[in-house]
Amino acid sequence: MRGRLAGVLPTLRLRLVVVFALVALTAAVSASGIAYWLNRDAVLTRTQNAALNDFRKSMEDNAGSLPRRYDCRQLWDAAEKMANTSQSYEVLLTGEDARGAPCTAASDQDAFTMEDVPGQLRSAVGKRRPVDTGNSYPYHLYWQRSADGGGSEPFLVGGAKMIGEGPTPSGFMRKSLGPERDDLNSLAWSLGIATGVALLGAMLLAQAAASTVLRPVRRLGDAARRLGEGKLDTRLKVSGTDELAELSRTFNRTAESLENRVADLSAREESSRRFVADMSHELRTPMTAISAVTEVLEEEQENLDPMIAPAVQIVVSETRRLNDLVENLMEVTRFDAGTANLVLDHVDVADQVTACIDARAWLDAVELDADRGLMVRLDPRRLDVILANLIGNALKHGGSPVRISVRTEESPSGAGELVIEVADRGPGIPEEKLPHVFDRFFKASASRPRSEGSGLGLSIAQENAHIHGGSISARNDPSPEGGAVFTLRLPRGSAGPAPGEGEADEEAEAAAAREEDDRRARGRAEGEDGKGDRGGRRDGR
């Protein structure tokens, strides 16, 4: 029921108006009904009592003065005299004349006859009751309200029998209640109009009440929306001491607590980023020296003692792994600091993929399905990073051959996009781990040796896709061949200069961009104070 009402009355304002209207309508109808029935009973009772009392007195004065043995003419005269009163009713007298013949006399023979007197009333009037302590008279006055044959004109019909010796006449009266009916109808219309006015007033009052109640609720909703958009300094102006004012105060306290919490978390996150950036930059200098030493050791590995050659090989491989980790951390730092830039150029995608595979000696392990001449404007260096991570991951965990397909598709927005799929023939990725493959430092198998990677490759590939305005998704191939499939989608229509209108030396531009990225990341992560701290540590060492 609540769901149906919410569907019919979707807004709180409408519900308030409907509730107010129903309450007002119920109260007005109840009050009008009670007032109508009370007035109706009072009007009919007053008219009825006045007519019956007048009829009783008139019957005593006229029918009671008839001789013991009367004729029909005298009965007619008595009926006409009884009807000639201020109560305006018709009279009908019935009895036996001096000869014992029945006689019926009416004040208006065409308007009121014995057929108009209900049979039940005639029986009650003519019935003699025993006189005792509880009943002082054998006959009584009876009355009944009824309508005429058409049912449109209400009447009051009363009757009584004269008390006396011998056969006494019985009298009946009929009074029209039309004027009272008209008065009651006018009263009913007046009460109906009053009910309508009350209902309209209740609806206007409901509108005013709804506005009073919903205005702070609307302000609270707007404030909550701004708070959800990240404007944590949003506050509500509080006035009053009612429940809505207390709700506004609670919202302000919550917003203040949330702002403080977010500020604390932002400070901690900035501190963590500064630490990673600081650590990465500090490691570059010793890593350069260590890499140089390991290159010398690797070149002289054949001349070394066979007992120490394996140890030298482990040092060389771990040094390379550590160097890759430092470079990946530097790249992650640039993404987090927001200093990663694009150096766009028009490139042939097939040539770019081929160059990436050839540079890493993967030609024998990769199957490429790409048409030459597909030109896309993007950052070649970052595309190379994406492809290297996706293909290397497929070769490492899925095995060869790795299939790469390049095509173009229409995006939901109507613009064209570049689609590159990298598929392997391995066992695939467990379904419960698919949503986490692009998380930093995530590894599908916790038991993998540390030398197999840091878990940052796919995360960096995803960030490079995002900075292009694209994305990377992962799924498992449902075909019998199976395997994991990574799909890279990049927009084709990027703004920038046409081929041949860019800088003369692309390699110099890319190197300058990387150097600028590093400089900005250091500046954001360290700040002026951070630089002084590192200088102090150098002096200390």
C-alpha positions, 0 to 999 in steps of 0.5 A: 500500500505504501508503494502504491501511494508513493507511486500515486503521490510522488512528492511530499508536497502533494501528500501533505496537501492530500492529507490536509484535504482529507482531514478537512473534508472529514471534519467538515462533512462530519460537522455539517452532517451533525449540524444538519441532522440536529437542525432537521430534528429541531425543525420537524419536531417544532412543526410537528408538535405545533400542528399536533397540539393545535389539532388536539385542541381544535378537535376538542373544541369542535368535534367534542361539541358535537351532539351525541347523535349528530348527522353528516352535515354537522360532521362536515361543519366541524371538519371545516372549522378544525381546518380553519387554523393558522397551522394550515392542515387538512382535516378528515372526520369519520364516524356514525350518524344518528341512524348508525350509517358511516359518515366521512367528512373532509375539509378538502375532499379532493386533497385529503381522503381516507386513502391518504391515511396509512392503514397502520395509523387508522388501526392504532387510532381506532384501537381501544386500550384498557384503562389502568394505572399505566394508561389513563385513556382508552384512546390516544393521539398518533402521528406519522410522517409520510410522502404522497404517492409521488414521494416528492411532498412530505406530510405529517399525518396524525389521528385521534378518537374522541373519548366519550359514551357511545360511538364517537368520531375519529379525526385525522389531519395532514399537514404539508412539510414542504416549507420545512423541506425547502428550509432544510435543503437550503441549510444543506446547500449552505453546509455544502458550500461551507464544506467546500470553502473549508476544503479549499481553505485546508488546501491553501493552508496545506500549501503554506504548511508544505512550503514552510516544511519543505523549504528547509528540507529543500535547502538541506537537499541542496546542501547535501548535493553540494556536499556530495559534489565535494564542496565540504565547506557547505553549511546551513543557516540555522534558525529556530528550535524545532526538529528541522532546525535540529536536523540542520544543526546535525547536518552542519556538525556532520559536514564539519566532521567530514571536512576535518576527516577529509582534510586529515586523510588528504594530508596523510595521502599527500604525506604518503605521496611525498614519501614515495616521490622522495624515496623514488628520487633519492633512489635514482642516484644510487640506482644509477651507480648500482646499474653501472656496476652491475653492467660491468659485472655482467660483462665480466661474468665469464671471467669470474669465479664459477662459485660467485657467478650465480650470485652475480647473476642474481644481483644483476637481475634483482638490480634490473628489477629494482630499477624497473620498480623505481621507474614505475614508482616515479611514473605513479608519482607523476600520475598522482601529482597530476603532472603527467603530460601527453606529447601527441603525434600522428602515428601509424598504429600497426607500425607502433605495435610492431616497433614495441614487439621488435624492441623487446624481441617478441616477434616470434611469440606474437601474432599481429592482426592490424592494417597499415595506414591506420593513423591515430593522434596519441602519445607514442611513448605512453602507447608503447608503455601500455602495449609493453605491459599488456603484451608482457603480462600476456606472455608471462601468465598466458603463454605464447602465441599472444594475439593482437588485433587492431580495429576501429569502432563507433563509440556510444557518443558517435565518435570513432575509437581505436580498439586494441585487443591483446589475447593469450591462450592461458588459463585465464583470470579467476572471475573473483579477481577480474575486478582487481587486476588493475589495482596497484601491487595486485597479483593474481597469485600471492605465491608467485615469486617476487621476481615476476613483477611488482604488480604496477604494470597494469595499473600504469597501463590503465593510467596511461589509457585514462590520460588519453581519455580511454580505458582498458578492460579485462575479461576471459575468452568464452571460446574453447581456446580460452585465455585472458583478453585485455581490450584497450580503447582510445578515442581517435579524434584528438585535437592537435596539429596535423602531421608535419606541423609539430616540433622538428625533433620528437625525441627531444620533445619527449625527453623534455616532457619526461624531465618536466614531469619529474620536475613538477612531481618533485616540486609538488611532492616535496615543496620548498621545505622538502628540498631543504630536508633532502639537502640536510640528509645529503650533508648528514651522509 
